[in-house]
Amino acid sequence: MAAGLILALGVGGVACASGEEEHADFVGAGEVCGGLFAGPLAEMVEKVTEGKIFFWRDAKGMERTVTALKEGYESGRPWDSGGDVCELVPKGGRLGDGGEIDYSIYDPKDVEDKRLPDGGEFYTMGVRSSVRRGGANLYFECVSSQLKGSGKTPLRIQGGFGRGESGAPDTREYRNMNMTILHAVTLKLVKELGCENNGGLPKTPVLTPKQPLRQ
């Protein structure tokens, strides 16, 4: 489906690709991307994206991203594009306008740059973390038996969540939800990668700004 094309499939419709199970064209936040946001996280996704029903996405985004990160690490390049775990396109929306969670391999120099977009702020979690009105970013390192040599040179991963075209307010509550969503999905990623000690990330997100946000 080309970028910019309005998604006009009906909620009650059923799509079926060759070799895949049938599924509804549109699903709730708790079902999109294979139930990635099932449970309390689904309500947060609804709030920050202002969407209730989303275009169906398969559950293979995590698998594809894990494979891309492993291949990028094995290449020896200092950075790599990684992949998208999930795209949150609301009913009636356009591809590219919705929310998204993606992961990539970051260059060590990236965390040395202390600049942030206007209105962004650093949090204290991970190697580096930041939030803004429209999303959050989280940097961490992964040592895993699945990654040969990572004990000496860890896999450097950057996670990003963007909530897309949304008029949700820019408050501490909503910024914290941006980070909470990203943190929860990231814990699922580190489990798939077998990262030791959760990649240095806590089981419960640390939502502490490094310093007060300048208005």
C-alpha positions as a printed NumPy array, in Angstrom:
array([[  0.   ,   0.   ,   0.   ],
       [  1.605,   3.288,  -1.065],
       [  2.489,   5.978,   1.478],
       [ -0.17 ,   8.631,   1.761],
       [ -2.988,   6.344,   0.678],
       [ -6.055,   6.706,   2.899],
       [ -6.88 ,   3.457,   4.619],
       [-10.507,   2.849,   3.733],
       [-11.008,  -0.766,   4.756],
       [-13.976,  -1.4  ,   7.044],
       [-13.707,  -2.485,  10.66 ],
       [-15.792,  -5.566,  10.018],
       [-13.768,  -6.663,   7.002],
       [-11.435,  -9.629,   6.968],
       [ -8.067,  -9.783,   5.227],
       [ -6.145, -12.931,   4.469],
       [ -2.708, -13.108,   2.901],
       [ -1.38 , -16.357,   1.506],
       [ -0.266, -18.623,   4.33 ],
       [ -1.491, -16.255,   7.048],
       [ -4.398, -16.532,   9.456],
       [ -7.488, -14.412,   8.813],
       [ -7.719, -11.217,  10.803],
       [ -9.879,  -8.117,  11.05 ],
       [ -8.714,  -5.168,   8.981],
       [ -8.849,  -2.936,  12.057],
       [ -8.243,  -3.864,  15.688],
       [ -8.042,  -2.203,  19.084],
       [ -4.826,  -0.963,  20.678],
       [ -4.536,  -4.166,  22.707],
       [ -4.517,  -6.332,  19.574],
       [ -2.416,  -4.381,  17.102],
       [  1.021,  -5.815,  16.246],
       [  0.219,  -9.166,  17.806],
       [ -0.939,  -7.798,  21.151],
       [  2.247,  -5.83 ,  21.759],
       [  0.331,  -3.331,  23.911],
       [ -2.089,  -5.749,  25.588],
       [ -3.24 ,  -4.851,  29.098],
       [ -2.909,  -1.422,  30.757],
       [ -0.498,  -0.298,  28.041],
       [ -3.336,  -0.257,  25.488],
       [ -5.108,   2.565,  27.308],
       [ -1.902,   4.616,  27.302],
       [ -1.521,   4.077,  23.562],
       [ -5.098,   5.261,  23.031],
       [ -4.498,   8.38 ,  25.098],
       [ -1.227,   9.522,  23.533],
       [ -2.229,   8.713,  19.93 ],
       [ -5.892,   9.742,  20.351],
       [ -6.796,   6.582,  18.454],
       [ -9.09 ,   3.715,  19.419],
       [ -9.024,   1.533,  16.306],
       [ -5.866,   0.851,  14.298],
       [ -4.989,  -0.729,  10.987],
       [ -4.038,  -4.337,  11.601],
       [ -0.318,  -5.089,  11.784],
       [  1.099,  -8.592,  12.096],
       [  3.082,  -9.85 ,  15.06 ],
       [  6.291, -10.276,  13.086],
       [  7.658,  -6.766,  13.589],
       [  9.581,  -7.84 ,  16.677],
       [ 11.069, -10.851,  14.909],
       [ 12.128,  -8.746,  11.932],
       [ 13.676,  -6.113,  14.179],
       [ 15.625,  -8.649,  16.236],
       [ 16.993, -10.168,  13.031],
       [ 17.937,  -6.741,  11.658],
       [ 19.745,  -5.774,  14.875],
       [ 21.687,  -9.037,  14.923],
       [ 22.694,  -8.655,  11.297],
       [ 23.67 ,  -5.043,  11.874],
       [ 25.809,  -6.026,  14.842],
       [ 27.508,  -8.811,  12.91 ],
       [ 28.349,  -6.372,  10.105],
       [ 30.64 ,  -4.441,  12.435],
       [ 29.264,  -1.09 ,  11.309],
       [ 29.139,   1.59 ,  14.03 ],
       [ 25.425,   2.143,  13.322],
       [ 22.569,   0.451,  11.496],
       [ 18.968,   1.311,  10.679],
       [ 17.425,  -1.683,  12.493],
       [ 13.665,  -1.981,  12.018],
       [ 10.117,  -1.045,  13.003],
       [  8.48 ,  -3.185,  15.673],
       [  5.06 ,  -1.627,  15.219],
       [  3.289,   1.104,  13.276],
       [  0.111,   2.55 ,  14.767],
       [ -2.039,   3.806,  11.91 ],
       [ -5.532,   4.775,  13.138],
       [ -8.649,   4.043,  11.128],
       [ -9.053,   6.753,   8.503],
       [ -5.417,   7.786,   8.898],
       [ -2.62 ,   7.837,   6.371],
       [  0.495,   5.708,   6.327],
       [  3.331,   7.779,   7.759],
       [  1.049,   9.881,   9.957],
       [  0.568,   7.281,  12.668],
       [  2.607,   6.332,  15.696],
       [  5.612,   4.043,  15.514],
       [  8.115,   2.15 ,  17.628],
       [ 11.463,   1.367,  16.058],
       [ 14.967,   0.312,  17.032],
       [ 18.375,   0.912,  15.517],
       [ 22.054,   0.553,  16.335],
       [ 23.477,   3.879,  17.462],
       [ 26.954,   5.259,  16.948],
       [ 28.825,   5.893,  20.242],
       [ 29.118,   9.549,  19.25 ],
       [ 25.333,   9.866,  19.353],
       [ 25.194,   9.781,  23.153],
       [ 27.938,  12.389,  23.412],
       [ 25.715,  14.987,  21.754],
       [ 23.803,  16.713,  24.548],
       [ 21.535,  18.708,  22.257],
       [ 17.802,  18.074,  22.185],
       [ 14.95 ,  19.388,  20.034],
       [ 13.116,  22.37 ,  21.501],
       [ 10.931,  21.199,  24.366],
       [ 12.771,  17.885,  24.817],
       [ 14.342,  16.806,  28.076],
       [ 16.612,  14.06 ,  29.314],
       [ 15.483,  11.384,  31.742],
       [ 17.873,   9.337,  33.887],
       [ 17.096,   5.818,  32.621],
       [ 19.489,   3.753,  30.49 ],
       [ 22.65 ,   4.984,  28.796],
       [ 20.541,   7.918,  27.68 ],
       [ 16.834,   8.625,  27.569],
       [ 14.708,  11.58 ,  26.572],
       [ 11.096,  12.62 ,  26.178],
       [  9.251,  15.26 ,  24.218],
       [  5.683,  16.144,  23.344],
       [  5.551,  13.67 ,  20.47 ],
       [  7.429,  10.683,  21.856],
       [ 10.474,   9.277,  23.628],
       [ 13.918,   7.787,  22.996],
       [ 15.878,   5.215,  24.98 ],
       [ 19.502,   4.157,  24.515],
       [ 20.969,   1.039,  26.116],
       [ 23.574,  -1.695,  25.597],
       [ 22.984,  -5.402,  25.165],
       [ 25.342,  -8.23 ,  26.097],
       [ 23.958, -11.58 ,  25.003],
       [ 25.057, -15.121,  24.245],
       [ 23.2  , -14.639,  20.954],
       [ 25.708, -11.937,  19.971],
       [ 29.255, -13.221,  19.597],
       [ 31.735, -10.743,  21.048],
       [ 29.121,  -8.623,  22.839],
       [ 30.788,  -9.258,  26.191],
       [ 33.616,  -7.074,  24.949],
       [ 31.661,  -4.862,  22.57 ],
       [ 27.961,  -4.66 ,  23.483],
       [ 25.233,  -4.122,  20.924],
       [ 24.24 ,  -0.452,  21.217],
       [ 20.493,  -0.047,  20.736],
       [ 18.39 ,   3.068,  20.37 ],
       [ 14.634,   2.729,  20.775],
       [ 12.243,   5.386,  19.597],
       [  8.522,   5.948,  20.073],
       [  6.636,   8.597,  18.125],
       [  2.928,   9.037,  18.771],
       [  2.203,  10.432,  15.295],
       [ -0.359,  13.071,  14.417],
       [ -1.976,  13.633,  17.798],
       [ -3.403,  16.601,  19.629],
       [ -2.853,  14.998,  23.042],
       [ -1.61 ,  17.499,  25.652],
       [  2.038,  18.088,  26.46 ],
       [  2.082,  17.391,  30.193],
       [  4.306,  15.402,  32.517],
       [  1.656,  12.676,  32.621],
       [  1.65 ,  12.303,  28.853],
       [  5.429,  12.514,  28.542],
       [  5.708,   9.76 ,  31.129],
       [  3.233,   7.656,  29.163],
       [  5.388,   8.108,  26.041],
       [  8.382,   6.714,  27.926],
       [  6.384,   3.989,  29.669],
       [  5.134,   2.649,  26.336],
       [  8.648,   2.621,  24.877],
       [ 10.15 ,   1.036,  28.004],
       [  7.568,  -1.764,  28.08 ],
       [  8.139,  -2.719,  24.449],
       [ 11.902,  -2.448,  24.93 ],
       [ 11.78 ,  -5.01 ,  27.734],
       [ 10.126,  -7.397,  25.273],
       [ 12.904,  -6.707,  22.78 ],
       [ 15.706,  -7.381,  25.289],
       [ 14.006, -10.645,  26.24 ],
       [ 14.01 , -11.746,  22.597],
       [ 17.659, -10.769,  22.252],
       [ 18.582, -12.454,  25.542],
       [ 20.246,  -9.296,  26.875],
       [ 21.868,  -9.804,  30.259],
       [ 20.328,  -7.819,  33.124],
       [ 17.61 ,  -6.477,  30.778],
       [ 20.207,  -4.421,  28.964],
       [ 20.746,  -2.435,  32.155],
       [ 17.121,  -1.287,  32.172],
       [ 14.898,  -1.485,  35.261],
       [ 11.784,  -3.671,  35.281],
       [  9.745,  -0.586,  36.18 ],
       [ 10.447,   2.586,  34.155],
       [ 12.365,   5.351,  35.9  ],
       [ 10.531,   8.533,  34.952],
       [ 12.881,  11.078,  36.462],
       [ 13.965,  14.181,  34.529],
       [ 17.64 ,  15.075,  34.871],
       [ 16.695,  18.689,  35.409],
       [ 13.526,  20.815,  35.325],
       [ 12.228,  21.539,  31.836],
       [ 12.782,  25.116,  30.738],
       [  9.571,  26.627,  29.485]])
